[in-house]
């Protein structure tokens, strides 16, 4: 048995998901006649109270399409310095949109309204790019799965409206945040100009993300997706997995969070673990004592069929997910205590 804690992207489709995929009616999505893709897009948009949605191959594609739709070359995107759109998307903001980036520090990857207000460039200053878009990430990957205070998101949105900026949410793990708070998808849909959600992380689908916004925005985004090579044909087989995930795999995210907290409790008792970033969802970051290099730690785990990843010479990340069970948790605890 392999226990894979590298990411929540490593899951396999459940039997119910596979059955939904095999039974999905399909068509040619580029022509707009794949009924299952259309159903997924309508379902996602309806959940968030937004006008329209677009099925994309990945979270990176959804985010990059959104950025290009919101900006012109030479504009500036304001985001946290650890944002996925900047840190993990291959320089796509520069390559795809020709946009500049204003990187803000933050608390576990979370920025504030006052920071955004202070970094909006004056329109009359020809030396500086035009501030055009603010992007936030919830939950925040490199912030250890941190969750934004919704009041702060509202405050940032107010700053955006007052200054004519667009507001994008990288919600790859948004449902992880939603099951821990009192907010609803509709609350987020009212606040943002665009939202991306990932189906292939905690929700357990094999492929895909959904980008949502106004009809006008999604019409523009659909053209950009085509230019990016993202027009898929009989994509309904994949969309069916996404529908199944939204119907069946949201509330169970709480199980992933519970297991992550249990892992944190186990790690806290181990002599070679120096500190643990308090986890709020399914991402668990912790630092190994310098006398025990992270790569050596990972190698010992691999010998016991446990996979993980290092973020730095001493920082390790565990990610719980659909395919990490209580039995696997018990095995992981046994291995950790034996090191």
Secondary structure, 3 states (H helix, E strand, C coil): CCEECCCCCCCCCCHHHHHHHHCCCCCCHHHCCCHHHHHHHHHHHHHHCCCEEEEECCHHHHHHHHHHHHCCCCCEEEEECCCHHHHCCCCHHHHHHCCEEEEECCECCECCHHHHHHCCCCCCCCCCCCEEEEEEECCEHHHCCECCCHHHHHHHHHHHHHCCCEEEEEECCHHHHHCCCCCCHHHHHHHCCEEEEECCCCCCCCCCEEEEECHHHHHHHHHHHHHCCCCCCCCHHHHHHHHHHHHHCCCCHHHHHHHHHHHHHHHCCCCCEEEECCCCCCEEEEEECCCCCHHHHHHHHHHCCEECEECCCCEEEEECCCCCCHHHHHHHHHHHHHC
